[in-house]
Each structure stands twice: as structure tokens, then as C-alpha cells.
């Protein structure tokens, strides 16, 4: 996949303070936060812990990484003044604009983080951990369908809010993941490649992974891709997709489609999909940590 070009950059109008108020209001009503904070913390901790088992001599501090990770969501200066969105589709540019204010696609911020990492060759734990936290945030974001289809959403998104008790076998997240990273990403563009591959994988999964559901009272299972959850085929003028026929109802068992058809989806379907996305996010986070520690100018 190829990375998308920059969308129109943000600029303040002559209204000054009024523009800032508008931006803050927009931030409150259109904020997109992929995964919940608990998910980001869990993914990050699992990635750092697994990485540490393979590499004992590293410059990462878990607490600092988690803090920097969260700040990518809540730093209003970065999101609304510098204009970095958290939306990205590796096949087309998404126009993220409200009332004339436009923000850049997420790959622009990721390239900035990559360059920052390359330039800070002799940095200490604090700086390296902050860079890692920012990088991991966007790598993890790319494992969430609402951010790569993408679907404009807020804090009520069903996928983000869906809670599952993650339980992964002990052989998951082993050192072979870092060996793969050293083969695949041992170059100066490696971090943006990890980000890009993650986005492409998420799109591939929702197009090719089976979604099982039933139509009560009829017996038998129906099979679809995940288009009924995230409509990736019908795009609006800004290249955004939308919630599919099932609506923003990820995690619910009994659904009603847009034409009032009754649909039933089991808990295991929702839990399996979310767990798979989280597991993949942990793996790619480990690869990003490897790149940050090992690749320099």
C-alpha cells in the first residue's frame, strides 16, 4: 500500500479567538478516540512486557510510554491547532474538515514521529519513551476499523467501547516477532511501514473475515464480510465510509437493520474480532519498539 498525501492543512482565520472557540467546540463533538484508554494501556503494557522478555537492555519506561500514548488523544494543540487527525486510509486521502477547518491524515503525524526518532540518536529514557508512546498510539489506532475505513465517530462508538476479557496463550507475542521486524523494517522508513501495513491489514480483515449472524426466527447462520458493521464501499464526498446496515451497535446481540430486519449476533463473534484486533496491535507495537530502539540515521 502507498501512504496518502497530506490533506489541506489547518489555518486560523482572521477571527482569532472566535476560531479557537469553534475548534474547541468541534473537538468536543467530533473527537475520535480509538480503543478506550484501558485498551491502549493494556496493549502498550503487553507489548512492552513482551518486548522486555526478549530485550533486557532497552531504554523504555512503561509509565512514560502510556502517558505519551494518551496525550496523542487529548493534546488539543496537536489535534486541533497543528491539525493532526487520527483517520487514515492507505488507499485514498480522507478529507477531515469541519466548518472550513481541515486536519491532516494520521500518516502525517506518524512521519513526524518517525523523523523525530531518527534525529534523537543519543536521547535518554524520557525522550525515547515519549517518542515510543506517540508512535504506539497511531500503530494501535490503525487496528481499529472506524479509523481506517474510516467512519466519523465519537466517544459512543460501539467497537471502541466494547469490553472483553483478553486472554492470550503464553506463546503469543514471542521473540520471533522482533526477528520479523529486523527483517522487514530495518530501514529509515520502517516505522511508517509498520503503521501502513497495520492499516492495510485492518481493511483486509473487514473485507475478507467472515461475520456470522442469524435472522430469527429462521434457523441457520448467514455469512457476510464485515460490511454490515462498517460500510467500506459507499463513500461520502470526503472519502469517509459509514456504519453499515447493523448501525453503530457493535457488541449487541439483537439488532435491527436499516430496513427493520431483525438480526442476532453472538457474543463470541464480537469478542473474537475485538481480541484479534488487539492481539495484532500488540504484535505491531512490539515491532515499533524494535524499530525505535534499533534504527537510526
Order of alpha helices (4+ residues) and beta strands (2+ residues): alpha-alpha-alpha-beta-beta-alpha-alpha-alpha-alpha-alpha-alpha-beta-beta-beta-beta-beta-beta-alpha
